[in-house]
Amino acid sequence: MIEVSVGSVTSKGQVTIPKEIRDTLGISEGDKVIFLIDGDVVVLRKVRDMKLSEVLLRQKPWPESSLEYQRRLRQEWQRQ
C-alpha cells in the first residue's frame, strides 16, 4: 500500500478525498464510494457499475440484522 496524501477531518467527520486519489480512481461529484475496514486500516473503493445495495450484500455476514441495528440505535437515542 502506498501513502499518497494526507487529509483532515472536519468537525462534521468529513474528509476531502485528495485530488491525486480522485484522479487515479476516476471519482467525481456524485460518485459512490465504499469504505472497507481491516483492523486499523480503512480502504476507500469506488463503486463501479453496480448498485450500492449489491456491494453491501457482498460484505455479509453483518454482525447484526438491520432490525437489531435499528433497535440498538433507538435505545441509544433514548438515552441521550
Secondary structure, 3 states (H helix, E strand, C coil): CCCCCCCCECCCCCECCCHHHHHHHCCCCCCCEEEEEECCEEEEEECCCCCHHHHHHHCCCCCCCHHHHHHHHHHHHHHC
